[in-house]
Amino acid sequence: MRFIDNQYPPEKPLSTSLDSDAMVRTLSPPEAEDFVKNLLRLKGQMTTKEIETAARGEGKRCPDETVLFLTKLRSKGIIQGEISQEKRGWVWRI
């Protein structure tokens, strides 16, 4: 068995725990759209990070990267979004 740069043991130990993403279900586009709309109706204006955190808390994630999916919804006129200097990122609303 050959190790990179002849290092033994490797600098980083191999992880034997489950990755947190293994417990997260990727939603279909229609499911994710409904989730985002319901979340924004319930909580009001939210940042991309807040939406990601809420989804992950329920064991869910968007089909694409969250910001890309939210941008698609914005392009379709389903949600509104704008850059917030105060929040340092995108803020989304219905």
N, C-alpha and C positions, 0 to 999 in steps of 0.2 A: 504494500500500500504506500502510495506516494503522497506527501503533504506539500502544499504550496509553500515555497520558500523554506522547505525543510523544518517547518515549525510543528512541534508537537508538545503539548496538545494545541489545537487551534486556539487563536486568541479569544474567540467568542464561543462559549459552549452551545451545543445544540439544544434547542428548546424542545421539551417533551410535552409541554402544556398545549391545550387547544388554542388556536388562534381565535380571537374574539370575533372575527369575521365569519367563522364557521357557524356561529349561532345567529347570524343575521340573514334574513330571507330577502332576496332581491325581488321587488315588486314588478309586476307587469306595468307597461306604460299607463293603461287605464286605472289600475289599482293605485299607482303612485300619484296620478292626477287627482283622483278622489281623495287620497290621503292628504295631499298638500292643500287642496281647496278646503277640506274640513278643518284642518289644523289652523289655517289662516282665518277662517270664520270664527273658530273657537277662541284663538289667542290674539288675533289682530296682527298688526305688523310684526314681522320677524326677520332676522338676518339669516343668511345662508347657513351659518354655523348653528344657529338655534334650531333651524329646521332639521339639519343633519342630526343634532343631538336628540331631538324629540323622536325622530324616526328610529335611531339606534336604540333609544330607550324602550321602544316597542318591538325591537328585534326586526326592524325593516330597513331597507335602503332603496334609493331610487335606481332605475335601470341603468342610467348613465352616471357620470359624476354629477353630484347634486346641482352644482351651479349650471352645468350644461342643460340638465333637465328643466330647471327653473327658467332658464333663458328660452328654451323651446316653448314652455307654457306662456311666457311673456310674449313671444313672437306670434302665438296663436290668439292672443288677447284674452287668455283665460285668467291670468294674474297680472298684476302690475309690479314693476320693480324699478328701483333707482339706486344710484350710488350715494351712500351717506358718508360724509366726511366725519361726522360725529361717531358713527358706528364702525368706521373704517372698513367698509365693504358694502355689498348689496343688501338692500332692505326690500322685502316682498310684502305684498298685500293683495287682497281681493279687490 
